[in-house]
């Protein structure tokens, strides 16, 4: 589980989706991710995609 800071500075609890877990994609602190917020609880969400960082050297 990860604490994710949204663009509007809210903090939510995010967990990794099964597709990312199955593909062995690593998510590290500081990575930008796309998150799907639960419609029932707006403080929880599912991480569905890891975005490319602009300042990364890769």
mmCIF file of the N, C-alpha and C atoms, coordinates in Angstrom:
data_MODEL
# 
_entry.id   MODEL 
# 
loop_
_atom_site.group_PDB 
_atom_site.id 
_atom_site.type_symbol 
_atom_site.label_atom_id 
_atom_site.label_alt_id 
_atom_site.label_comp_id 
_atom_site.label_asym_id 
_atom_site.label_entity_id 
_atom_site.label_seq_id 
_atom_site.pdbx_PDB_ins_code 
_atom_site.Cartn_x 
_atom_site.Cartn_y 
_atom_site.Cartn_z 
_atom_site.occupancy 
_atom_site.B_iso_or_equiv 
_atom_site.pdbx_formal_charge 
_atom_site.auth_seq_id 
_atom_site.auth_comp_id 
_atom_site.auth_asym_id 
_atom_site.auth_atom_id 
_atom_site.pdbx_PDB_model_num 
ATOM 1   N N  . UNK A 1 1  ? 0.840   -1.175 0.000   1.00 0.00 ? 1  UNK A N  1 
ATOM 2   C CA . UNK A 1 1  ? 0.000   0.000  0.000   1.00 0.00 ? 1  UNK A CA 1 
ATOM 3   C C  . UNK A 1 1  ? 0.883   1.237  0.000   1.00 0.00 ? 1  UNK A C  1 
ATOM 4   N N  . UNK A 1 2  ? 0.417   2.258  -0.694  1.00 0.00 ? 2  UNK A N  1 
ATOM 5   C CA . UNK A 1 2  ? 1.164   3.499  -0.838  1.00 0.00 ? 2  UNK A CA 1 
ATOM 6   C C  . UNK A 1 2  ? 0.281   4.672  -0.438  1.00 0.00 ? 2  UNK A C  1 
ATOM 7   N N  . UNK A 1 3  ? 0.904   5.679  0.152   1.00 0.00 ? 3  UNK A N  1 
ATOM 8   C CA . UNK A 1 3  ? 0.220   6.950  0.345   1.00 0.00 ? 3  UNK A CA 1 
ATOM 9   C C  . UNK A 1 3  ? 0.496   7.782  -0.894  1.00 0.00 ? 3  UNK A C  1 
ATOM 10  N N  . UNK A 1 4  ? -0.551  8.237  -1.562  1.00 0.00 ? 4  UNK A N  1 
ATOM 11  C CA . UNK A 1 4  ? -0.426  8.947  -2.827  1.00 0.00 ? 4  UNK A CA 1 
ATOM 12  C C  . UNK A 1 4  ? -0.906  10.378 -2.636  1.00 0.00 ? 4  UNK A C  1 
ATOM 13  N N  . UNK A 1 5  ? -0.078  11.335 -3.052  1.00 0.00 ? 5  UNK A N  1 
ATOM 14  C CA . UNK A 1 5  ? -0.480  12.739 -3.000  1.00 0.00 ? 5  UNK A CA 1 
ATOM 15  C C  . UNK A 1 5  ? -1.016  13.121 -4.380  1.00 0.00 ? 5  UNK A C  1 
ATOM 16  N N  . UNK A 1 6  ? -2.247  13.576 -4.405  1.00 0.00 ? 6  UNK A N  1 
ATOM 17  C CA . UNK A 1 6  ? -2.885  13.977 -5.655  1.00 0.00 ? 6  UNK A CA 1 
ATOM 18  C C  . UNK A 1 6  ? -2.428  15.371 -6.060  1.00 0.00 ? 6  UNK A C  1 
ATOM 19  N N  . UNK A 1 7  ? -2.764  15.773 -7.283  1.00 0.00 ? 7  UNK A N  1 
ATOM 20  C CA . UNK A 1 7  ? -2.395  17.101 -7.769  1.00 0.00 ? 7  UNK A CA 1 
ATOM 21  C C  . UNK A 1 7  ? -3.025  18.219 -6.939  1.00 0.00 ? 7  UNK A C  1 
ATOM 22  N N  . UNK A 1 8  ? -4.174  17.954 -6.337  1.00 0.00 ? 8  UNK A N  1 
ATOM 23  C CA . UNK A 1 8  ? -4.824  18.972 -5.504  1.00 0.00 ? 8  UNK A CA 1 
ATOM 24  C C  . UNK A 1 8  ? -4.386  18.884 -4.043  1.00 0.00 ? 8  UNK A C  1 
ATOM 25  N N  . UNK A 1 9  ? -3.236  18.199 -3.796  1.00 0.00 ? 9  UNK A N  1 
ATOM 26  C CA . UNK A 1 9  ? -2.590  18.080 -2.480  1.00 0.00 ? 9  UNK A CA 1 
ATOM 27  C C  . UNK A 1 9  ? -3.358  17.202 -1.490  1.00 0.00 ? 9  UNK A C  1 
ATOM 28  N N  . UNK A 1 10 ? -4.385  16.471 -1.897  1.00 0.00 ? 10 UNK A N  1 
ATOM 29  C CA . UNK A 1 10 ? -5.042  15.501 -1.023  1.00 0.00 ? 10 UNK A CA 1 
ATOM 30  C C  . UNK A 1 10 ? -4.199  14.239 -0.952  1.00 0.00 ? 10 UNK A C  1 
ATOM 31  N N  . UNK A 1 11 ? -4.275  13.538 0.185   1.00 0.00 ? 11 UNK A N  1 
ATOM 32  C CA . UNK A 1 11 ? -3.559  12.277 0.357   1.00 0.00 ? 11 UNK A CA 1 
ATOM 33  C C  . UNK A 1 11 ? -4.583  11.147 0.370   1.00 0.00 ? 11 UNK A C  1 
ATOM 34  N N  . UNK A 1 12 ? -4.325  10.094 -0.415  1.00 0.00 ? 12 UNK A N  1 
ATOM 35  C CA . UNK A 1 12 ? -5.188  8.927  -0.401  1.00 0.00 ? 12 UNK A CA 1 
ATOM 36  C C  . UNK A 1 12 ? -4.323  7.680  -0.281  1.00 0.00 ? 12 UNK A C  1 
ATOM 37  N N  . UNK A 1 13 ? -4.928  6.580  0.068   1.00 0.00 ? 13 UNK A N  1 
ATOM 38  C CA . UNK A 1 13 ? -4.239  5.307  0.208   1.00 0.00 ? 13 UNK A CA 1 
ATOM 39  C C  . UNK A 1 13 ? -4.438  4.523  -1.084  1.00 0.00 ? 13 UNK A C  1 
ATOM 40  N N  . UNK A 1 14 ? -3.329  4.172  -1.745  1.00 0.00 ? 14 UNK A N  1 
ATOM 41  C CA . UNK A 1 14 ? -3.421  3.472  -3.016  1.00 0.00 ? 14 UNK A CA 1 
ATOM 42  C C  . UNK A 1 14 ? -2.782  2.106  -2.945  1.00 0.00 ? 14 UNK A C  1 
ATOM 43  N N  . UNK A 1 15 ? -3.413  1.131  -3.597  1.00 0.00 ? 15 UNK A N  1 
ATOM 44  C CA . UNK A 1 15 ? -2.829  -0.203 -3.675  1.00 0.00 ? 15 UNK A CA 1 
ATOM 45  C C  . UNK A 1 15 ? -2.591  -0.541 -5.140  1.00 0.00 ? 15 UNK A C  1 
ATOM 46  N N  . UNK A 1 16 ? -1.716  -1.490 -5.400  1.00 0.00 ? 16 UNK A N  1 
ATOM 47  C CA . UNK A 1 16 ? -1.292  -1.828 -6.747  1.00 0.00 ? 16 UNK A CA 1 
ATOM 48  C C  . UNK A 1 16 ? -2.322  -2.755 -7.380  1.00 0.00 ? 16 UNK A C  1 
ATOM 49  N N  . UNK A 1 17 ? -2.698  -2.469 -8.618  1.00 0.00 ? 17 UNK A N  1 
ATOM 50  C CA . UNK A 1 17 ? -3.658  -3.309 -9.323  1.00 0.00 ? 17 UNK A CA 1 
ATOM 51  C C  . UNK A 1 17 ? -3.002  -4.636 -9.703  1.00 0.00 ? 17 UNK A C  1 
ATOM 52  N N  . UNK A 1 18 ? -3.803  -5.610 -10.012 1.00 0.00 ? 18 UNK A N  1 
ATOM 53  C CA . UNK A 1 18 ? -3.300  -6.935 -10.346 1.00 0.00 ? 18 UNK A CA 1 
ATOM 54  C C  . UNK A 1 18 ? -2.478  -6.969 -11.610 1.00 0.00 ? 18 UNK A C  1 
ATOM 55  N N  . UNK A 1 19 ? -2.806  -6.134 -12.584 1.00 0.00 ? 19 UNK A N  1 
ATOM 56  C CA . UNK A 1 19 ? -2.069  -6.113 -13.848 1.00 0.00 ? 19 UNK A CA 1 
ATOM 57  C C  . UNK A 1 19 ? -0.636  -5.624 -13.638 1.00 0.00 ? 19 UNK A C  1 
ATOM 58  N N  . UNK A 1 20 ? -0.457  -4.621 -12.781 1.00 0.00 ? 20 UNK A N  1 
ATOM 59  C CA . UNK A 1 20 ? 0.887   -4.124 -12.475 1.00 0.00 ? 20 UNK A CA 1 
ATOM 60  C C  . UNK A 1 20 ? 1.646   -5.161 -11.658 1.00 0.00 ? 20 UNK A C  1 
ATOM 61  N N  . UNK A 1 21 ? 0.969   -5.792 -10.727 1.00 0.00 ? 21 UNK A N  1 
ATOM 62  C CA . UNK A 1 21 ? 1.610   -6.811 -9.894  1.00 0.00 ? 21 UNK A CA 1 
ATOM 63  C C  . UNK A 1 21 ? 2.035   -8.002 -10.745 1.00 0.00 ? 21 UNK A C  1 
ATOM 64  N N  . UNK A 1 22 ? 1.199   -8.393 -11.686 1.00 0.00 ? 22 UNK A N  1 
ATOM 65  C CA . UNK A 1 22 ? 1.497   -9.539 -12.551 1.00 0.00 ? 22 UNK A CA 1 
ATOM 66  C C  . UNK A 1 22 ? 2.666   -9.259 -13.485 1.00 0.00 ? 22 UNK A C  1 
ATOM 67  N N  . UNK A 1 23 ? 2.812   -7.994 -13.906 1.00 0.00 ? 23 UNK A N  1 
ATOM 68  C CA . UNK A 1 23 ? 3.886   -7.616 -14.827 1.00 0.00 ? 23 UNK A CA 1 
ATOM 69  C C  . UNK A 1 23 ? 5.189   -7.267 -14.106 1.00 0.00 ? 23 UNK A C  1 
ATOM 70  N N  . UNK A 1 24 ? 5.231   -7.374 -12.790 1.00 0.00 ? 24 UNK A N  1 
ATOM 71  C CA . UNK A 1 24 ? 6.416   -7.087 -11.966 1.00 0.00 ? 24 UNK A CA 1 
ATOM 72  C C  . UNK A 1 24 ? 6.915   -5.664 -12.169 1.00 0.00 ? 24 UNK A C  1 
ATOM 73  N N  . UNK A 1 25 ? 6.009   -4.703 -12.295 1.00 0.00 ? 25 UNK A N  1 
ATOM 74  C CA . UNK A 1 25 ? 6.386   -3.298 -12.435 1.00 0.00 ? 25 UNK A CA 1 
ATOM 75  C C  . UNK A 1 25 ? 6.639   -2.738 -11.046 1.00 0.00 ? 25 UNK A C  1 
ATOM 76  N N  . UNK A 1 26 ? 7.812   -2.164 -10.860 1.00 0.00 ? 26 UNK A N  1 
ATOM 77  C CA . UNK A 1 26 ? 8.194   -1.612 -9.561  1.00 0.00 ? 26 UNK A CA 1 
ATOM 78  C C  . UNK A 1 26 ? 7.667   -0.192 -9.436  1.00 0.00 ? 26 UNK A C  1 
ATOM 79  N N  . UNK A 1 27 ? 7.105   0.120  -8.285  1.00 0.00 ? 27 UNK A N  1 
ATOM 80  C CA . UNK A 1 27 ? 6.669   1.480  -7.976  1.00 0.00 ? 27 UNK A CA 1 
ATOM 81  C C  . UNK A 1 27 ? 7.452   1.917  -6.757  1.00 0.00 ? 27 UNK A C  1 
ATOM 82  N N  . UNK A 1 28 ? 8.197   2.990  -6.921  1.00 0.00 ? 28 UNK A N  1 
ATOM 83  C CA . UNK A 1 28 ? 9.052   3.498  -5.860  1.00 0.00 ? 28 UNK A CA 1 
ATOM 84  C C  . UNK A 1 28 ? 8.527   4.836  -5.363  1.00 0.00 ? 28 UNK A C  1 
ATOM 85  N N  . UNK A 1 29 ? 8.894   5.233  -4.144  1.00 0.00 ? 29 UNK A N  1 
ATOM 86  C CA . UNK A 1 29 ? 8.495   6.556  -3.656  1.00 0.00 ? 29 UNK A CA 1 
ATOM 87  C C  . UNK A 1 29 ? 9.016   7.648  -4.574  1.00 0.00 ? 29 UNK A C  1 
ATOM 88  N N  . UNK A 1 30 ? 8.158   8.577  -4.924  1.00 0.00 ? 30 UNK A N  1 
ATOM 89  C CA . UNK A 1 30 ? 8.516   9.661  -5.830  1.00 0.00 ? 30 UNK A CA 1 
ATOM 90  C C  . UNK A 1 30 ? 8.045   9.442  -7.253  1.00 0.00 ? 30 UNK A C  1 
ATOM 91  N N  . UNK A 1 31 ? 7.605   8.227  -7.594  1.00 0.00 ? 31 UNK A N  1 
ATOM 92  C CA . UNK A 1 31 ? 7.104   7.960  -8.941  1.00 0.00 ? 31 UNK A CA 1 
ATOM 93  C C  . UNK A 1 31 ? 5.743   8.610  -9.138  1.00 0.00 ? 31 UNK A C  1 
ATOM 94  N N  . UNK A 1 32 ? 5.491   9.051  -10.364 1.00 0.00 ? 32 UNK A N  1 
ATOM 95  C CA . UNK A 1 32 ? 4.171   9.575  -10.710 1.00 0.00 ? 32 UNK A CA 1 
ATOM 96  C C  . UNK A 1 32 ? 3.335   8.411  -11.225 1.00 0.00 ? 32 UNK A C  1 
ATOM 97  N N  . UNK A 1 33 ? 2.103   8.288  -10.740 1.00 0.00 ? 33 UNK A N  1 
ATOM 98  C CA . UNK A 1 33 ? 1.239   7.174  -11.104 1.00 0.00 ? 33 UNK A CA 1 
ATOM 99  C C  . UNK A 1 33 ? -0.143  7.681  -11.493 1.00 0.00 ? 33 UNK A C  1 
ATOM 100 N N  . UNK A 1 34 ? -0.845  6.860  -12.230 1.00 0.00 ? 34 UNK A N  1 
ATOM 101 C CA . UNK A 1 34 ? -2.255  7.124  -12.534 1.00 0.00 ? 34 UNK A CA 1 
ATOM 102 C C  . UNK A 1 34 ? -3.062  6.273  -11.567 1.00 0.00 ? 34 UNK A C  1 
ATOM 103 N N  . UNK A 1 35 ? -4.035  6.880  -10.925 1.00 0.00 ? 35 UNK A N  1 
ATOM 104 C CA . UNK A 1 35 ? -4.778  6.180  -9.882  1.00 0.00 ? 35 UNK A CA 1 
ATOM 105 C C  . UNK A 1 35 ? -6.267  6.281  -10.160 1.00 0.00 ? 35 UNK A C  1 
ATOM 106 N N  . UNK A 1 36 ? -6.969  5.213  -9.842  1.00 0.00 ? 36 UNK A N  1 
ATOM 107 C CA . UNK A 1 36 ? -8.415  5.115  -10.018 1.00 0.00 ? 36 UNK A CA 1 
ATOM 108 C C  . UNK A 1 36 ? -9.028  5.190  -8.626  1.00 0.00 ? 36 UNK A C  1 
ATOM 109 N N  . UNK A 1 37 ? -9.731  6.274  -8.319  1.00 0.00 ? 37 UNK A N  1 
ATOM 110 C CA . UNK A 1 37 ? -10.273 6.497  -6.980  1.00 0.00 ? 37 UNK A CA 1 
ATOM 111 C C  . UNK A 1 37 ? -11.590 5.741  -6.834  1.00 0.00 ? 37 UNK A C  1 
ATOM 112 N N  . UNK A 1 38 ? -11.761 5.111  -5.693  1.00 0.00 ? 38 UNK A N  1 
ATOM 113 C CA . UNK A 1 38 ? -12.976 4.345  -5.415  1.00 0.00 ? 38 UNK A CA 1 
ATOM 114 C C  . UNK A 1 38 ? -14.185 5.272  -5.351  1.00 0.00 ? 38 UNK A C  1 
ATOM 115 N N  . UNK A 1 39 ? -15.283 4.836  -5.915  1.00 0.00 ? 39 UNK A N  1 
ATOM 116 C CA . UNK A 1 39 ? -16.498 5.671  -5.861  1.00 0.00 ? 39 UNK A CA 1 
ATOM 117 C C  . UNK A 1 39 ? -17.188 5.592  -4.513  1.00 0.00 ? 39 UNK A C  1 
ATOM 118 N N  . UNK A 1 40 ? -16.839 4.582  -3.721  1.00 0.00 ? 40 UNK A N  1 
ATOM 119 C CA . UNK A 1 40 ? -17.464 4.415  -2.415  1.00 0.00 ? 40 UNK A CA 1 
ATOM 120 C C  . UNK A 1 40 ? -16.679 5.071  -1.298  1.00 0.00 ? 40 UNK A C  1 
ATOM 121 N N  . UNK A 1 41 ? -15.356 5.115  -1.438  1.00 0.00 ? 41 UNK A N  1 
ATOM 122 C CA . UNK A 1 41 ? -14.495 5.707  -0.415  1.00 0.00 ? 41 UNK A CA 1 
ATOM 123 C C  . UNK A 1 41 ? -13.441 6.558  -1.119  1.00 0.00 ? 41 UNK A C  1 
ATOM 124 N N  . UNK A 1 42 ? -13.565 7.861  -1.034  1.00 0.00 ? 42 UNK A N  1 
ATOM 125 C CA . UNK A 1 42 ? -12.679 8.755  -1.780  1.00 0.00 ? 42 UNK A CA 1 
ATOM 126 C C  . UNK A 1 42 ? -11.285 8.863  -1.167  1.00 0.00 ? 42 UNK A C  1 
ATOM 127 N N  . UNK A 1 43 ? -11.021 8.131  -0.086  1.00 0.00 ? 43 UNK A N  1 
ATOM 128 C CA . UNK A 1 43 ? -9.684  8.136  0.501   1.00 0.00 ? 43 UNK A CA 1 
ATOM 129 C C  . UNK A 1 43 ? -8.874  6.919  0.086   1.00 0.00 ? 43 UNK A C  1 
ATOM 130 N N  . UNK A 1 44 ? -9.413  6.089  -0.798  1.00 0.00 ? 44 UNK A N  1 
ATOM 131 C CA . UNK A 1 44 ? -8.725  4.891  -1.270  1.00 0.00 ? 44 UNK A CA 1 
ATOM 132 C C  . UNK A 1 44 ? -8.775  4.820  -2.788  1.00 0.00 ? 44 UNK A C  1 
ATOM 133 N N  . UNK A 1 45 ? -7.746  4.200  -3.356  1.00 0.00 ? 45 UNK A N  1 
ATOM 134 C CA . UNK A 1 45 ? -7.714  4.074  -4.803  1.00 0.00 ? 45 UNK A CA 1 
ATOM 135 C C  . UNK A 1 45 ? -6.794  2.955  -5.247  1.00 0.00 ? 45 UNK A C  1 
ATOM 136 N N  . UNK A 1 46 ? -6.856  2.653  -6.555  1.00 0.00 ? 46 UNK A N  1 
ATOM 137 C CA . UNK A 1 46 ? -6.058  1.585  -7.138  1.00 0.00 ? 46 UNK A CA 1 
ATOM 138 C C  . UNK A 1 46 ? -5.084  2.191  -8.133  1.00 0.00 ? 46 UNK A C  1 
ATOM 139 N N  . UNK A 1 47 ? -3.801  1.868  -7.995  1.00 0.00 ? 47 UNK A N  1 
ATOM 140 C CA . UNK A 1 47 ? -2.770  2.361  -8.903  1.00 0.00 ? 47 UNK A CA 1 
ATOM 141 C C  . UNK A 1 47 ? -2.832  1.511  -10.162 1.00 0.00 ? 47 UNK A C  1 
ATOM 142 N N  . UNK A 1 48 ? -3.110  2.151  -11.313 1.00 0.00 ? 48 UNK A N  1 
ATOM 143 C CA . UNK A 1 48 ? -3.307  1.394  -12.537 1.00 0.00 ? 48 UNK A CA 1 
ATOM 144 C C  . UNK A 1 48 ? -2.211  1.612  -13.565 1.00 0.00 ? 48 UNK A C  1 
ATOM 145 N N  . UNK A 1 49 ? -1.346  2.617  -13.383 1.00 0.00 ? 49 UNK A N  1 
ATOM 146 C CA . UNK A 1 49 ? -0.321  2.900  -14.387 1.00 0.00 ? 49 UNK A CA 1 
ATOM 147 C C  . UNK A 1 49 ? 0.807   3.696  -13.752 1.00 0.00 ? 49 UNK A C  1 
ATOM 148 N N  . UNK A 1 50 ? 2.047   3.366  -14.099 1.00 0.00 ? 50 UNK A N  1 
ATOM 149 C CA . UNK A 1 50 ? 3.203   4.133  -13.645 1.00 0.00 ? 50 UNK A CA 1 
ATOM 150 C C  . UNK A 1 50 ? 3.638   5.049  -14.774 1.00 0.00 ? 50 UNK A C  1 
ATOM 151 N N  . UNK A 1 51 ? 3.609   6.349  -14.530 1.00 0.00 ? 51 UNK A N  1 
ATOM 152 C CA . UNK A 1 51 ? 3.955   7.341  -15.550 1.00 0.00 ? 51 UNK A CA 1 
ATOM 153 C C  . UNK A 1 51 ? 5.457   7.549  -15.606 1.00 0.00 ? 51 UNK A C  1 
ATOM 154 N N  . UNK A 1 52 ? 5.957   8.024  -16.736 1.00 0.00 ? 52 UNK A N  1 
ATOM 155 C CA . UNK A 1 52 ? 7.375   8.343  -16.885 1.00 0.00 ? 52 UNK A CA 1 
ATOM 156 C C  . UNK A 1 52 ? 7.665   9.665  -16.196 1.00 0.00 ? 52 UNK A C  1 
ATOM 157 N N  . UNK A 1 53 ? 8.718   9.701  -15.409 1.00 0.00 ? 53 UNK A N  1 
ATOM 158 C CA . UNK A 1 53 ? 9.125   10.933 -14.740 1.00 0.00 ? 53 UNK A CA 1 
ATOM 159 C C  . UNK A 1 53 ? 9.890   11.817 -15.713 1.00 0.00 ? 53 UNK A C  1 
ATOM 160 N N  . UNK A 1 54 ? 9.650   13.101 -15.663 1.00 0.00 ? 54 UNK A N  1 
ATOM 161 C CA . UNK A 1 54 ? 10.365  14.037 -16.534 1.00 0.00 ? 54 UNK A CA 1 
ATOM 162 C C  . UNK A 1 54 ? 11.824  14.196 -16.133 1.00 0.00 ? 54 UNK A C  1 
ATOM 163 N N  . UNK A 1 55 ? 12.108  14.081 -14.827 1.00 0.00 ? 55 UNK A N  1 
ATOM 164 C CA . UNK A 1 55 ? 13.465  14.300 -14.347 1.00 0.00 ? 55 UNK A CA 1 
ATOM 165 C C  . UNK A 1 55 ? 14.270  13.010 -14.207 1.00 0.00 ? 55 UNK A C  1 
ATOM 166 N N  . UNK A 1 56 ? 13.769  11.892 -14.723 1.00 0.00 ? 56 UNK A N  1 
ATOM 167 C CA . UNK A 1 56 ? 14.534  10.651 -14.617 1.00 0.00 ? 56 UNK A CA 1 
ATOM 168 C C  . UNK A 1 56 ? 15.587  10.563 -15.715 1.00 0.00 ? 56 UNK A C  1 
ATOM 169 N N  . UNK A 1 57 ? 16.658  9.856  -15.426 1.00 0.00 ? 57 UNK A N  1 
ATOM 170 C CA . UNK A 1 57 ? 17.773  9.755  -16.378 1.00 0.00 ? 57 UNK A CA 1 
ATOM 171 C C  . UNK A 1 57 ? 17.623  8.568  -17.313 1.00 0.00 ? 57 UNK A C  1 
ATOM 172 N N  . UNK A 1 58 ? 16.585  7.759  -17.150 1.00 0.00 ? 58 UNK A N  1 
ATOM 173 C CA . UNK A 1 58 ? 16.397  6.565  -17.999 1.00 0.00 ? 58 UNK A CA 1 
ATOM 174 C C  . UNK A 1 58 ? 15.823  6.916  -19.346 1.00 0.00 ? 58 UNK A C  1 
# 
